[in-house]
């Protein structure tokens, strides 16, 4: 344990600043840790978090993916926005979106 009574004023102010920063970032660090742990468990089952939860749009609605890369099932696309490179490549190879549908 640190003996704060033996610290100088400058050291105490630095410690105070460091403690404030740690307190302010605590929730963010806890959320990141929980997400990393959840991601590890999900990956053990062969999925990604996005596959299970879908993507969240700007309105907060969850959008389920409609298409998956047959060569890499972890790569998905909701069918909205710009086509991912793997979709473009598949279409250039003569496949259709129906071939990529989940």
N, C-alpha and C positions, 0 to 999 in steps of 0.2 A: 504494500500500500504506500502511496506517495504521501510524504509529509509536506503539506502545503505551507506550513508555518515557516519552513526553511527556505522557501522560494523568494526571489526578489520580486519587486512590483512588476517589472517587465515580463518576467517568467509567469507570474500570475495572470497578467493580461493576455499573454499568448495562450496559456492554458484555458482561460475563459473563452477565448475566440475559438480554439480547437474544440472545446466541449460544445459550444453553441452550434458549430458546423456539424459535429457528429449527431447531435440531437435533431437538427433540421433534416439531415439526410437519412435518419434511422428508418423511417417508413419506406422510403424509396429503396434502401438496401434490403429491407425485409421482403418487399414485394419482388425484387429481382431474384433473391434467393429462393423464394417460394416458386416463382416461375421456372427457374432452372431445375429445381427438384421435380416439379410437375412434368417438365419437358423430358427429363431423364426417364421417368416412369412411362410416359406416353410412348417414347421411342423404343422402350423395351418391348412394347406390344406392337411395334411396327407402324406407328402412326406419328403424325406431327400434331401439335396443338391446333394449328390452323385447320387440319382435316377434321378434328373433332368439334371444334367450335365454329368453323366457318370464318369468314372475314367480316369484320365489323365495318359497316359503311359510316359515312359522316353523320347520318341520322341516328346511329347507334343500333340499327337493326343488324342482325346476323345474316349474312348471305352465304348460303351453302355452296360449295364448289360444284360445278356441273361437269367439269372435264378433268381428266387426270392423264398424266404422261404414262403410256403403257410400259415404257422402259424404266421409269422412275416414279412409282405411284405416289411418292411423297410430294411431287410437284403437281399442284392443282391450279385450276383457274375457274373463276365464277362465271365467266362468259361476259363480264363487264370490263370496260376499259380496254387498254392496249393489249393485244395478244402477246403472250410470252413467247420467247424465242423457240421453245420446244413445240408450241402450237404451229407457229409459222413454218418450222422445218417439216413437221408432219404433213401439213397441207401441201407444201412443195413436193413432197414425196408421193402425192396422190391420195393421201388419206382424207377423210371428211371429218367434220366435227362429230358426226354420229359415231365414228370409230373411236373417238376419244371420250365419249360420254361415259359418265360414271354409272 
